[in-house]
Amino acid sequence: MALAHPEISFKFFHNHRLNFSSPGTGRLIDVLFGIYGLDIANNLIPLEYTDSIYRITGYLGKSYFHRSSREHQVFIVNGRFVRSAVFQRALDAAYGSSIPNRRYPMAVIFLELNPEYVDVNVHPTKMIVKFADENGLLSILVDAFKKGLQSASHIPYFPAKNLADEKTLVQEPVQSYEQTTWDAFIASQAVEKSAVFQEKEETAAGLETAILYPAPCRGKSSFPVLRAVGQIHGTYIIAEGREGLYIIDQHAAHEIIKYEELLEKSEGCSLHAQALALPQTMEVSPLEHQLLIEQIVLLRDLGIILEQFGKNTYLIRALPPELGAQDGICLVKDILEMLQAGNANRRMGGEMRQEFLKLIACKQAVKAKKQLTLPEQQSLLEKLGKLINPYTCPHGRPVLIHLSISELDRRFQRS
């Protein structure tokens, strides 16, 4: 109720003890801060969309801030809490592969529209509603959610924490803490950090200008400008930016680069197939044979050309460029396993096609333990910065993490 009406101050008592209180400021972020705390409130993206029919507002969770259930997804239509498959499908489509399978983003979404366009009498509890144009609303929600997600950075970071302050905060009585607004909290943090930042500016004057950052390579995301400085165990790239230290998983980074390239190349057309000098022989089971017959055209569109060479034997004649012969056999086997796990409705759909592209991207991407030169590392970072979604790999794993300057200062006891 407090989420639906942030302009009203609510107090909840249990056994004469105040357990929750909302400030009633009319700002949703203050209520979210009071209910969920700093960790969640600090990882939300504001949402705003308006047209002649719909007004969509609220907050979306960052892509790395996902949960195991939809419990943290709240939908409010014309001031009423509802359950809606339309909103859920829109969130799933907007986040796509930026979160792992069977994980769900946090979202608090308000939708305002003319009551004539929504039927609230579908269910006795009025928790389920039906919209006059559900397909149109779905398209608008997906577009609004995608634009909101692209407006923010999705890099996991380790914020500076003062352990003494945390202990004090925990020991405070609930009555003196729960009505703190988000702006008041942020202002108090800014005052505490101002002295640290001033000292940093004085001691680092001149050093900041000596750091050579590459020319900005901005895509549709708010990705920072990074300079590669080295590699750890041939697996992680270490880079510096204006906000601190960044650690990049080179395989995940190259995988999402390849995936977006494949998506662009395959949009509305087939992938290029490169003939193998020596065709590879592959034995399959009767079930796999039947699956290959059903999907032979789809595989050809993905640049995988097969030829039957016996009852349960196939020749791999061509593969997408950059895939070796042995990679091709593994790829086709992985695709067959995916087809066996998927249901009949998904096999010919776009969702399965995207899964194929993810497999190809994974096979093409540079592997862990692969040593890269500094120019190769920098090239990877610059390509990453041009992507629409540079923050997670196609399977939802994070591509990079961030250690802020203030956190580094704290760990070296400089603050």
N, C-alpha and C positions, 0 to 999 in steps of 0.2 A: 504493500500500500504506500509506503514511503517513497518507493521508486516511481510509482505512478503519479504521485502528487508531491514533488519536492518542495512546493511552496508552502506545505503544511508541516509544522513541527510535530513529530510523533515521539511519544515516550512509552517504553515497554517495561513494566515492572514484573518481577517474579519473586514471590516470598518477600515482598516489601523491599526488594533490591532493584535498583535501576540497571537493567541489562542493555538497553539500547535507547538512544535518543538521536533524532535527526534535527539539524539546525533550523530547517524551514526557510532557507534562503532563496528557494526557487531554482537553485542550480543543481542539476542532476549529479555533477561530479562530487559535490559535497556529501550527498546521500551515499554514493558509491564508496567514497572514502570512509564514511562512518560504518557502512555495512561490511565491506570487504577488506579495508585496511590499505596501508601504503603500497604493499607489494603489487596488488591488482590495480589500484588507481594509477600507479606510475607506469602501467603498461597498457593503457587504453588510448585509442585514437578517436577523436571527436568526429561525428558524422553529421552532415547537413546536406539535404537535397530537397528542392521544392519545384514543382511544376503546377500546371493548371488543375490537376486532380489530386496529387499526393504531396504530403510534406513528411519527410523521413528525417528523424534526428536520433541522437543517441551516441553510443560508444561501441567500438569494436576492439577486441583484444588483439595484441600483436601476434604475428604468426607463430612465434616460439612459445607463446603463452597459451597452451592448449590443455584440455582436460580429458578425462577418460569417459565422461558422460556429457549430456546436454543440460545438466543441472544449472549451469551458469549461463544459459541462454534465456533471456527474458524478452518477451514480445508484448507490447502494449498498443492496442488499437483503439483510438478515440478514448483514451483514459481507462481502458479495460484490459486486464491481463487475459491473454489468449494462448492457446496452443495452435500452432500453424505449421503444416508441412511445407507451405509456400516459403515461409521465412527460413526454415531449416534447409530446404533445397537451395535457396539463394545463397546462404552462407557457405554450404558445401561447394557450390559452383565458384563462388568468389575466391575462396581460399585455395581450392583445387589441391595441387600437390605440394603446397607450401607447408602443410601440416601432415604428420604421419597418418597412415590408415588407422581407422577406429579411434581417432582422437578428434576432439571437437573444440572449436574456438569459443571464447567468451564473447557475449554480445548482449547489450541492452538496447533494444530498438523500439522507438516510438513511431507509429504511423498514424497520421491524421488524414481523413478523407470524408467526403460527404456520406452521411449514414445510409443514403440510398444505394451506395455501391457495396455495402457489406451486409450480410445476413447474420445476425447474432442468435437466431432461433434454431440453429442446427442441432444443438445438444441441450438437454435439460439444465445443465450447469452453466450454460452460455460461455463455456471456456473454449469451445471450438466454433470458428466462424467460417463463412464462405464468402469469397469475393466475387463480384460480378464479372471481372476480367482477370482471372488468376494468372493466365499466361502473360498478359501484359504487365501485371504487377511483378511477376517473377523476373521478367526481363529488366524492369526498372530497378528492382532491388539489387540484382546482380551487378548492374552498372554502377549504382550508387556505392555498393560495398567495395567494388574493385577500385573506384576512384579514391575512396577513403583510405584503403590499404596502401595505395601507391603514394599517398601524400606523406607517409611517415617512414622512418627508419625501423627496420626489424632486426637489428643486431643485438643479440643478448650481451649484456654488460654486467660488470660487477661494481655496483656503486660503492662509494666510500661510506663506511659506517663507523660511528663513534660508539664503542661498546658501553662506555659510561652513560651516554645519553640513552641508549637502549634500556639499560637497567633502570634508570630513573623513570623512563616512560612506562615500563611495566609496573613499577611500584606505585604509580599515581592512581588515585581512586578513579573509578569509572566516570563519576559525575563530572570530574574536571577535564576529562579527555574526550568524551564521546561527541561533544558539540563543536569540536574544532573544525573549521571549514578548510577546504583544500587550499584556498589562497593564503589563509593565515599560516598553515603549515609550511607552504613553499616559502613564504616571506621569512619565517623564522629560520629555515634552513639557509636562505640566502644571506642573512645577517651573520650566521655562524661561520659561513665559508668566505665572507668578504675579506677578512684579514689574511686568510691563506692565499687567496688569489692575488691580493695586493703584493704580498711578499714574493710570490712566484713571478709576477710581472717585473719586480725590481731586480731579482737575481737572474732572471732569464732574458733580460733586455739585450738585444743584439744576438743572442743564441737563436731565438725564434726566427729571425730573418736569415740566419745562416742555413736553416734546414731547406733543402731543395726539394720541393714538391713537384711532381709532374703536372703538366697542364691538365685541368679538370676534364674528365670524360664523363659527362652526365648523361644518363639515360632518362627513363621516365620515373626512376626512383630517386630517393634522397640519399644516395650512396656516397660515403665520404671519399675524398681524394686520398689515396694511399700510396706510400712508397715502400717497396719491398726492401728489406734489410738482411734477410737470411732465411734459413730453412732448418727445421728440427727433425732429425731422424728420417729425412727424405719424405716426410709426410705432411708437415705443417709449415706454412709460410708465415714468417714474422714480418709485420709491416707497421709503419708508423703513420699516424694522421694527426691532424690538429687537435683532436680530442683524446689522444693517448695511443695505446698499444693495441694492435689487432692481430689475432691469430686465425689463420685461414686454413681450412682443410682442403688441400690441393685437389684431391680426387672429387670431393663434393662440388668444389668450385668449377672444375673442368666439366663435370657431369652436367651441371645446369646450363653451362655455356653450350655444350653439344646438344642438349635437349631443346633449347630454344632455337638453335640453328635448324635442327630437324623439323621442329614445328613449322618454322617459316618456310622451309623448302617443300614440305609435304602438304601445305595448305592448298587444297584444290587440285593437287597433282601427285603423281607417283614420285618416289625417291629414285635417285640415279642408281643404277645397278652396274657394277664393274665385273666383267667376266674374270673367272679364275683361270690361271694358266693350267692348273691341274685340278679338275673337278674332284670334290671330296665325296666319298661314299658314306652313307649313313643308314644304319639299320634301325627300323622302327617296329613297335609292337602293332598288332592288328587295330587296337584302339587309336594309337597315334596315326596309323595309316588313314583311318577314316577321318580323323580331324584334319589331316593335311589335305585330303581331297576337298573337304568343305571350305578350307581357308586358303587354297592355293592362289586364288586371285588376289586376296588381301595381302598375302606374303609378297606377291610380285609387285604390288603397289609400294611395298616397303623396301624394295630393292633386293629381295631374296628370291632368286629364281631356282626352282627345283624341277627335277625331271625324274619320273618314276623309272626304276631300273631293275624291276623284278617285283615279286609279290609284296614284300615288305622292305624293299630297298629303294633309296632315293639318291640321286646325284645332286650335289649343290653346285650349280653352274655359275652363279653370280651372287655377289654380296654388295652391300653399300661400301663405298670407298673407306679406307682406313681400317677395315675389318679383315683380319687374316683368316685363312682357311679354318684353322682350329677354333678361332673365335666364332666363326659361322656355325660350326657344329654345336658348340655350347649354346649359342644364341637360339638356334632352332629348337634344341632340347628344352631350353628355358621357356620358349614360347609354347611348346606342346604341354609343358606342366601347367602353365597359366591357363591354357584352353581347357585342360581337364578340370582345373579348380573352378573356372568360371561357369556361369550358367548359359543356357542357350540364347537368352535374350541379350547377353553382353557380347557374345562372340563376334558378331558382325557390326557392333556399335562403335561409336567414336571413343567410348571409354576404353575398350580393349585396344583400339588403335593407339591411343596414348600410352597404354601400358607397353606396347611393342616398342614405341619410340623411346621410352624410358630404359628398356633393356638394351637397345642399340647404343644409347648415350652412355650407359654404364660401361659397356664393352669398349667403347671408343675412348673413354676418359683416361687420363694419366692415372696410374695406380699409386698406392702408398709405397713408400720405400724407394721411389724414383727420384734420383737427384736431378734438380733443375738448376740451370744457371741463373744468375741474378736477372739478366734481360728476359729470360723465359718466365721467371716469377712475376716481373713487372708487367709483361705482356698479358699474363693471365689475369692480374688484378685490373688492368685497364679494360679488358674484354668484359670482366665481371661487372664493372661499373656501368656498362652500357645496357645491361639487361633490364627487362621489366621487373623480374623478381630475382635479385641477386642474393637473397638472404637464406634460402633453403635449397637443398638439392631436390630433384624430381620426386624423391621418396619422402620428403618432409624433414630430413635431417638438417641441422644448422650448418651453414657454410662457414661462418666466422663468428668469433666472440670478441668482446671489447673490454679492455681494462682501462679505466679512465685515469687521467693524470692525477686527480685527487686520490684515487685508490692507491696508485703507486706511491704517492707522497706519504700516505698513511702507513703503508707497509714498510717504508724505509724511515718512518718516524720523522718526516720532514715538516709535518703540519703541526 
